[in-house]
Amino acid sequence: ELFEFYNGAVKEINYQRKKMLAATEAFQRENQRLNITVLPGYSESTTLTFSGMGDEAFGANKSDLIVKFTQVPLANYERKGNDLYFTHTLELVDALQCKPIAVSTLDNRKVFASPTECVTPQTELRIVGEGMPHAEEGDNVKDTQTQLMHHTTRPKGDLIVKFNITFPKRITTLNRETMLEALRSNES
């Protein structure tokens, strides 16, 4: 989950591998378990290699175990590189009032953004340094022990707040005319 890529996690994986029987060409399938550390900033492009933990073949070295990740979507959040996009839903009346909004981060903190003008569906507010922690560069991470730099000291991407504005289901004719009049006078 995106939450685990942000905060880090320890995951248990179960896999099957071929294990050679003593000095013969015969093999058996063996179930294996392995705990892996998901460091903050990992993504679907991160690949972990565990030397010699894959299949065995007669007369050959043990193969490597390659671990790749998939990211489960998280409501209201989307990841693009090291930036996080959060979609905040608010009512039309709140969008017109320019009130500050609170966003719950993936590590259970609250950050605040204050729009300087009326919010539209195209409005994006950028909160610098509140995105994903940067992971070690490169596609293949061979030794996870070298990456133990604490995630709070790593640089982070940005958190970009987008808006989904809900409109009232019913508006009386009198209120609609008042609103239209106010909007028309604002155009001039």
C-alpha positions as CSV (number, residue, x, y, z in Angstrom):
1,E,0.0,0.0,0.0
2,L,1.1,3.6,-0.5
3,F,1.0,4.0,3.3
4,E,3.8,1.4,3.5
5,F,5.9,3.0,0.8
6,Y,5.6,6.3,2.7
7,N,6.4,5.0,6.2
8,G,8.3,1.8,5.5
9,A,7.2,-1.7,6.6
10,V,8.4,-5.3,7.2
11,K,6.5,-7.7,4.9
12,E,6.6,-11.5,4.9
13,I,6.7,-13.1,1.5
14,N,6.0,-16.7,0.8
15,Y,7.5,-18.3,-2.3
16,Q,8.3,-21.7,-3.8
17,R,11.7,-22.7,-5.1
18,K,13.4,-25.7,-6.6
19,K,15.8,-27.4,-4.3
20,M,18.2,-30.0,-5.7
21,L,18.4,-33.4,-4.0
22,A,21.9,-34.5,-3.0
23,A,24.2,-34.7,-6.1
24,T,21.4,-35.8,-8.5
25,E,19.5,-34.1,-11.2
26,A,16.3,-34.5,-9.2
27,F,14.7,-31.7,-7.3
28,Q,11.8,-31.0,-5.0
29,R,9.7,-27.9,-4.6
30,E,10.2,-26.2,-1.2
31,N,8.1,-23.5,0.4
32,Q,10.1,-20.6,1.7
33,R,9.3,-17.5,3.9
34,L,11.3,-14.3,3.9
35,N,10.9,-11.1,5.8
36,I,11.8,-8.1,3.7
37,T,12.1,-4.5,4.7
38,V,10.2,-1.9,2.6
39,L,12.0,1.3,3.2
40,P,10.3,4.7,2.9
41,G,10.3,5.9,-0.7
42,Y,10.3,2.5,-2.4
43,S,8.0,2.2,-5.3
44,E,6.7,-0.2,-8.0
45,S,10.0,0.4,-9.9
46,T,12.1,-0.8,-6.9
47,T,13.6,-4.3,-7.3
48,L,15.2,-6.2,-4.5
49,T,17.7,-9.0,-5.2
50,F,18.5,-11.7,-2.7
51,S,21.6,-13.6,-3.9
52,G,21.4,-17.4,-3.9
53,M,17.9,-17.6,-2.6
54,G,16.2,-18.6,-5.8
55,D,15.9,-21.9,-7.6
56,E,18.7,-24.5,-7.7
57,A,19.8,-26.3,-10.9
58,F,22.2,-29.3,-11.2
59,G,25.7,-28.1,-11.8
60,A,24.9,-24.4,-11.5
61,N,25.0,-21.8,-8.8
62,K,21.8,-21.0,-7.0
63,S,19.8,-18.3,-8.7
64,D,18.8,-15.0,-7.2
65,L,15.4,-14.2,-5.7
66,I,14.0,-11.1,-7.3
67,V,11.3,-9.2,-5.4
68,K,9.2,-6.5,-7.1
69,F,6.4,-4.5,-5.6
70,T,2.9,-3.5,-6.5
71,Q,1.2,-0.5,-5.1
72,V,-2.4,-0.7,-3.9
73,P,-4.3,2.6,-4.5
74,L,-5.2,4.6,-1.5
75,A,-8.4,6.7,-1.4
76,N,-7.8,10.4,-2.2
77,Y,-4.0,9.9,-2.7
78,E,-2.0,9.4,-5.9
79,R,1.7,9.1,-6.3
80,K,3.6,10.6,-9.2
81,G,7.4,10.1,-8.7
82,N,8.1,11.6,-5.3
83,D,5.1,13.9,-5.3
84,L,1.8,13.0,-3.6
85,Y,-1.5,14.3,-5.0
86,F,-4.3,14.5,-2.5
87,T,-7.9,15.2,-3.7
88,H,-9.8,17.2,-1.1
89,T,-13.6,17.2,-1.4
90,L,-15.4,20.3,-0.3
91,E,-18.8,22.0,-0.8
92,L,-19.2,25.0,-3.1
93,V,-19.9,27.3,-0.2
94,D,-16.5,26.4,1.4
95,A,-14.7,26.7,-2.0
96,L,-16.0,30.3,-2.3
97,Q,-14.9,31.3,1.3
98,C,-11.1,30.5,0.9
99,K,-11.0,28.7,4.2
100,P,-7.8,26.9,5.2
101,I,-8.0,23.1,4.8
102,A,-6.4,20.4,6.8
103,V,-4.9,17.3,5.1
104,S,-4.1,14.1,7.0
105,T,-0.6,12.9,5.9
106,L,0.3,9.2,5.5
107,D,2.1,9.3,8.8
108,N,-1.0,10.6,10.7
109,R,0.0,14.3,11.0
110,K,-2.1,17.2,9.9
111,V,-0.8,19.8,7.5
112,F,-2.6,22.9,6.5
113,A,-3.0,24.8,3.2
114,S,-4.6,28.2,2.8
115,P,-6.0,29.1,-0.6
116,T,-5.4,32.8,-1.5
117,E,-8.5,32.9,-3.8
118,C,-11.7,31.0,-4.4
119,V,-11.0,27.4,-5.0
120,T,-11.9,25.9,-8.4
121,P,-11.5,22.3,-9.7
122,Q,-8.3,23.5,-11.4
123,T,-6.8,24.9,-8.2
124,E,-3.7,23.1,-6.9
125,L,-2.0,24.0,-3.6
126,R,1.6,22.8,-3.2
127,I,3.0,21.9,0.3
128,V,6.7,21.7,-0.2
129,G,8.5,18.7,1.5
130,E,5.4,16.7,2.5
131,G,5.5,14.2,-0.4
132,M,7.2,10.8,-0.6
133,P,10.6,10.3,1.0
134,H,13.3,9.9,-1.7
135,A,14.6,6.3,-2.0
136,E,18.1,5.3,-3.1
137,E,18.4,5.9,-6.9
138,G,18.5,3.1,-9.4
139,D,16.3,0.2,-10.4
140,N,18.0,-2.6,-8.5
141,V,18.7,-2.4,-4.8
142,K,21.2,-5.2,-3.9
143,D,21.8,-4.5,-0.3
144,T,19.0,-3.0,1.8
145,Q,21.3,-2.6,4.8
146,T,23.1,0.3,3.1
147,Q,19.9,2.3,2.9
148,L,19.2,2.6,6.6
149,M,19.3,6.4,6.6
150,H,16.3,7.4,8.6
151,H,13.4,8.6,6.5
152,T,13.0,11.8,8.4
153,T,16.4,13.0,7.3
154,R,15.8,12.1,3.6
155,P,14.5,14.8,1.2
156,K,10.9,14.5,0.3
157,G,8.8,15.4,-2.7
158,D,5.8,17.7,-2.4
159,L,2.2,17.2,-1.5
160,I,-0.1,18.8,-4.1
161,V,-3.7,19.3,-3.0
162,K,-6.4,19.2,-5.7
163,F,-10.1,19.8,-5.2
164,N,-13.3,18.1,-5.9
165,I,-16.1,20.6,-5.4
166,T,-19.6,19.4,-4.7
167,F,-22.6,21.5,-5.7
168,P,-25.9,21.8,-3.7
169,K,-28.5,19.3,-5.0
170,R,-31.3,22.0,-4.9
171,I,-31.3,25.8,-5.0
172,T,-34.4,27.8,-4.8
173,T,-35.2,30.1,-7.7
174,L,-34.8,33.2,-5.5
175,N,-31.3,32.0,-4.3
176,R,-30.3,31.1,-7.8
177,E,-31.2,34.5,-9.1
178,T,-29.2,36.1,-6.2
179,M,-26.2,34.0,-7.0
180,L,-26.3,34.7,-10.7
181,E,-26.6,38.4,-10.0
182,A,-23.6,38.3,-7.7
183,L,-21.6,36.3,-10.3
184,R,-22.5,38.7,-13.1
185,S,-21.5,41.7,-11.1
186,N,-18.2,40.1,-10.3
187,E,-17.4,39.8,-14.1
188,S,-17.3,43.5,-14.7
